[in-house]
Amino acid sequence: MSQKFPVLPEQVPQRGSQASRNLFKNIYLAQGWSFVGEFPNLPKAVVFIAPHTSNFDGLYAFLAMLGIGLKITIFGKDSLFKTPLKGLFEWMGVIPVNRDAPHGLTQEIVDIINQQEKIWIAIAPEGTRKKAEKIKSGFYHIAMGANIPIAIFSFDYDHKTIHCLGTLQPTGNYDQDLEDILNRFKGNFSPKKPNWLSKPLQKLLKNG
């Protein structure tokens, strides 16, 4: 299913009012961007979105998120909440975590997920905007630990589109599942800055 902008399914965690959604939706569409694919109707998910080569990625993702009314949870250093920006981070959906927790950051995040009825979390799989050597596996270990699906999205700057590429329930075979995820990107993504594209996605562009 293709559409310029999706309607948020009922099971997905929500934020904002109809007025705020319309505002950000119109700003997003006014940039000439659209959304392609059916939005997953899931109460819990780990979001895998790529490529990440520019700060504009965050801008378009933020506009789309607020336009659809999707509540995304991001995890940040607990020290951030000891600054004057605490209120902003809370509004953005950032949850503080202790990266030095003795039982491990992944388990801390899994514990938080298990305490929620609905939660979508976003983890940057490339970890950086500039030529990441590999896809970081943190997103996968969290999805495995919490036994929740991975929702896959891509940026396509050539067509000014965010694609929904479906979902994947992790099997425990990381290499095989990552290959499945990346195969969905073929023909469905293009970066803002090609020279900064991560190496796994560079290979897809060359072979695409």
For each residue, the residues with C-beta under 8 A, 3 or more apart:
1: 37 38
2: 36 37
3: 6 34 35 36
4: 29 34 35
5: 25 28 29 34 35 67 68
6: 3 35 37 38 39 68 164
7: 39 68
8: 12 14 39 68 69 70
9: 12 39 40 41 42
10: 41
11: 41 42 43 118
12: 8 9 39 40 41 42 43 70 118 120
13: 43 70 71 118 119 120
14: 8 69 70 71
15: 66 69 70 71 93
16: 20 21 24 66 69
17: 20 21
18: 21 22
19: 22 23
20: 16 17 23 24 66 69
21: 16 17 18 24 25 66 67 68 69
22: 18 19 25 26 67
23: 19 20 26 27
24: 16 20 21 27 28 63 66 67
25: 5 21 22 28 29 67 68
26: 22 23 29 30 67
27: 23 24 30 31 63 67
28: 5 24 25 31 33 60 63 64 67
29: 4 5 25 26 32 33 34
30: 26 27
31: 27 28 60 63 160
32: 29 160
33: 28 29 60 63 64 160 161 162
34: 3 4 5 29 160 161 162
35: 3 4 5 6 64 161 162 163 164
36: 2 3 161 162 163 164
37: 1 2 6 163 164 165 166
38: 1 6 164
39: 6 7 8 9 12 68 164
40: 9 12 45 149 151 164 166 167
41: 9 10 11 12
42: 9 11 12 45 120 148 149 151 167
43: 11 12 13 117 118 119
44: 113 116 118 119 120 146 148 149
45: 40 42 120 121 148 149 150 151 167
46: 120 121 123 139 142 143 146 148 149 150 151
47: 72 120 121 122 123 150 151 153
48: 123 125 139 150 151 152 153 181
49: 52 57 61 122 125 152 153 154 155
50: 125 126 135 154 155 185 189 198 201
51: 57 126 154 155 189 191 197 198 201
52: 49 57 124 126 128 129 198
53: 57 129 130 191 192 193 194 196 197
54: 57 129 191 192 193 196
55: 58 59 129
56: 59 60 192
57: 49 51 52 53 54 60 61 129 155 192
58: 55 61 62
59: 55 56 62 63
60: 28 31 33 56 57 63 64 155 162
61: 49 57 58 64 65 155 162
62: 58 59 65 66
63: 24 27 28 31 33 59 60 66 67
64: 28 33 35 60 61 67 68 162
65: 61 62 68 70 72
66: 15 16 20 21 24 62 63 69
67: 5 21 22 24 25 26 27 28 63 64
68: 5 6 7 8 21 25 39 64 65
69: 8 14 15 16 20 21 66
70: 8 12 13 14 15 65 120
71: 13 14 15 93 118 120
72: 47 65 93 120 121 122
73: 93 94 95 119 120 121 122
74: 92 93 94 95 121 122
75: 94 95 96 97 109 112 121 123
76: 80 81 89 94 95 96 97
77: 80 96 97 99
78: 81 82 96 97 98
79: 82 83
80: 76 77 83 85 86 89 94 96
81: 76 78 86 89 90 96
82: 78 79 86
83: 79 80 86
84:
85: 80 88 89
86: 80 81 82 83 89 90
87: 90 91
88: 85 91 92
89: 76 80 81 85 86 92 94 96
90: 81 86 87 93 94
91: 87 88
92: 74 88 89
93: 15 71 72 73 74 90
94: 73 74 75 76 80 89 90
95: 73 74 75 76 112
96: 75 76 77 78 80 81 89
97: 75 76 77 78 101 105 108 109 112
98: 78 101 105 108
99: 77 105
100:
101: 97 98 104 105 107 108
102:
103: 107 108
104: 101 107 108
105: 97 98 99 101 108 109
106: 109 110 138 141 142 145
107: 101 103 104 110 111 145
108: 97 98 101 103 104 105 111 112
109: 75 97 105 106 112 113 121 142 145 146
110: 106 107 113 114 142 145 146
111: 107 108 114 115
112: 75 95 97 108 109 115 116 119
113: 44 109 110 116 119 121 142 146 148
114: 110 111 146
115: 111 112
116: 44 112 113 119
117: 43
118: 11 12 13 43 44 71
119: 13 43 44 73 112 113 116
120: 12 13 42 44 45 46 47 70 71 72 73 151
121: 45 46 47 72 73 74 75 109 113 142
122: 47 49 72 73 74
123: 46 47 48 75 136 138 139 142
124: 52 127 128 136
125: 48 49 50 135 136 138 139
126: 50 51 52 129 132 135 136 198
127: 124 132 136
128: 52 124 131 132
129: 52 53 54 55 57 126 193 196
130: 53 196
131: 128 195 196 197 198 199
132: 126 127 128 135 136 198 199
133: 198 199
134: 198 199 200
135: 50 125 126 132 178 182 198 200
136: 123 124 125 126 127 132 139
137: 140 141 174 178
138: 106 123 125 141 142
139: 46 48 123 125 136 142 143 150
140: 137 143 144 150 170 174 177 178
141: 106 137 138 144 145
142: 46 106 109 110 113 121 123 138 139 145 146
143: 46 139 140 146 147 148 149 150 170
144: 140 141 147 170 172
145: 106 107 109 110 141 142
146: 44 46 109 110 113 114 142 143
147: 143 144
148: 42 44 45 46 113 143
149: 40 42 44 45 46 143 167 168 169 170
150: 45 46 47 48 139 140 143 167 168 169 170 181
151: 40 42 45 46 47 48 120 164 167
152: 48 49 164 165 166 167 168 181 184
153: 47 48 49 162 163 164 165
154: 49 50 51 162 163 165 184 185 188 189
155: 49 50 51 57 60 61 162 189 190 191 192
156: 159 160 161 162 163 188 189 190
157: 160 190 191 192
158: 190
159: 156 190
160: 31 32 33 34 156 157
161: 33 34 35 36 156
162: 33 34 35 36 60 61 64 153 154 155 156
163: 35 36 37 153 154 156 188 189
164: 6 35 36 37 38 39 40 151 152 153
165: 37 152 153 154 181 184 185 188
166: 37 40 152 184
167: 40 42 45 149 150 151 152
168: 149 150 152 177 180 181
169: 149 150
170: 140 143 144 149 150 174 177
171: 176 177
172: 144
173: 176 177
174: 137 140 170 177 178
175: 178 179
176: 171 173 179 180
177: 140 168 170 171 173 174 180 181
178: 135 137 140 174 175 181 182
179: 175 176 182 183
180: 168 176 177 183 184
181: 48 150 152 165 168 177 178 184 185
182: 135 178 179 185 200 201 204
183: 179 180 186
184: 152 154 165 166 180 181 188
185: 50 154 165 181 182 188 189 201 204
186: 183 204 207 208
187: 208
188: 154 156 163 165 184 185
189: 50 51 154 155 156 163 185 201 204
190: 155 156 157 158 159 194 205
191: 51 53 54 155 157 194 196 197 201
192: 53 54 56 57 155 157
193: 53 54 129 196 197
194: 53 190 191 197 205
195: 131
196: 53 54 129 130 131 191 193
197: 51 53 131 191 193 194 201 202 205
198: 50 51 52 126 131 132 133 134 135 201 202
199: 131 132 133 134 202 203
200: 134 135 182 203 204
201: 50 51 182 185 189 191 197 198 204 205
202: 197 198 199 205 206
203: 199 200 206 207
204: 182 185 186 189 200 201 207 208
205: 190 194 197 201 202 208
206: 202 203
207: 186 203 204
208: 186 187 204 205
